């Protein structure tokens, strides 16, 4: 028997779950009329990251920090004081290493 690549194995698993009427990501019961369950639709890092990317222009126009979306940005800047400080420290650390 030949070995399938990981991508082919994942595709076969998704197809099998779909054929059984289950969420193709986790195997639980999907939402009515959907292919995925509520947890997989709402959850995950990728979803949160994409959601924040979609909201950044709105946050910027409202004066909210584009990094966290939770605090007001520093006037004439796009980040709050906490996120700006974190970004400065992070960049400084990368400069030291390089």
C-alpha positions as CSV (number, residue, x, y, z in Angstrom):
1,X,0.0,0.0,0.0
2,X,1.4,3.4,-0.9
3,X,1.7,6.2,1.6
4,X,-0.4,9.2,1.2
5,X,1.1,12.7,1.7
6,X,-0.1,14.5,4.8
7,X,-2.2,16.9,2.6
8,X,-3.9,14.0,0.9
9,X,-4.6,12.3,4.2
10,X,-6.2,15.5,5.5
11,X,-8.3,15.9,2.4
12,X,-9.5,12.3,2.7
13,X,-10.4,12.9,6.4
14,X,-12.3,16.1,5.5
15,X,-14.2,14.3,2.7
16,X,-15.0,11.4,5.0
17,X,-16.4,13.7,7.7
18,X,-18.4,15.7,5.2
19,X,-19.9,12.5,3.8
20,X,-20.9,11.5,7.3
21,X,-22.6,14.9,7.8
22,X,-20.1,16.1,10.5
23,X,-18.0,19.2,10.9
24,X,-15.1,18.7,8.6
25,X,-12.6,20.4,11.0
26,X,-13.3,18.6,14.3
27,X,-15.9,15.9,13.6
28,X,-18.7,17.3,15.8
29,X,-22.3,18.0,14.7
30,X,-22.4,21.0,12.4
31,X,-24.7,24.0,12.6
32,X,-27.9,23.5,10.7
33,X,-27.3,24.2,7.0
34,X,-23.5,24.6,7.6
35,X,-20.5,22.4,7.0
36,X,-18.8,23.3,10.3
37,X,-19.8,23.4,14.0
38,X,-20.3,26.7,15.9
39,X,-17.0,26.4,17.7
40,X,-15.0,26.0,14.5
41,X,-16.9,28.8,12.8
42,X,-16.2,31.2,15.6
43,X,-13.0,30.0,17.1
44,X,-9.3,29.8,16.2
45,X,-6.4,32.2,16.0
46,X,-6.7,32.6,12.3
47,X,-10.3,33.8,12.6
48,X,-9.3,36.3,15.3
49,X,-6.4,37.6,13.3
50,X,-8.5,38.0,10.2
51,X,-11.3,39.7,12.2
52,X,-8.8,42.2,13.6
53,X,-7.3,42.9,10.1
54,X,-10.8,43.7,8.8
55,X,-11.5,46.0,11.7
56,X,-8.2,47.9,11.7
57,X,-9.4,50.7,9.3
58,X,-12.5,51.2,11.4
59,X,-10.4,51.3,14.7
60,X,-8.0,53.7,13.1
61,X,-10.8,56.1,12.1
62,X,-12.2,55.9,15.6
63,X,-8.9,56.5,17.3
64,X,-8.6,53.0,18.8
65,X,-5.4,51.1,18.9
66,X,-5.0,49.0,15.8
67,X,-2.9,46.4,17.6
68,X,-5.2,45.4,20.4
69,X,-8.5,47.2,19.6
70,X,-9.1,47.7,23.3
71,X,-7.7,51.1,24.2
72,X,-7.6,54.6,22.8
73,X,-4.6,55.2,20.5
74,X,-2.0,57.9,21.4
75,X,-3.1,61.1,19.6
76,X,-1.6,61.3,16.0
77,X,-0.5,57.6,16.3
78,X,-2.2,54.3,15.5
79,X,-1.3,52.4,18.7
80,X,-2.0,52.8,22.4
81,X,0.8,53.4,24.9
82,X,0.9,49.8,26.0
83,X,1.2,48.4,22.4
84,X,3.6,51.1,21.3
85,X,5.9,50.3,24.2
86,X,5.7,46.6,23.5
87,X,6.5,47.2,19.8
88,X,9.5,49.4,20.7
89,X,10.9,46.7,23.1
90,X,10.3,44.0,20.5
91,X,12.1,45.9,17.7
92,X,15.0,46.8,20.1
93,X,15.4,43.1,20.9
94,X,15.5,42.2,17.3
95,X,18.2,44.8,16.6
96,X,20.4,43.5,19.4
97,X,20.2,39.9,18.0
98,X,20.9,40.9,14.4
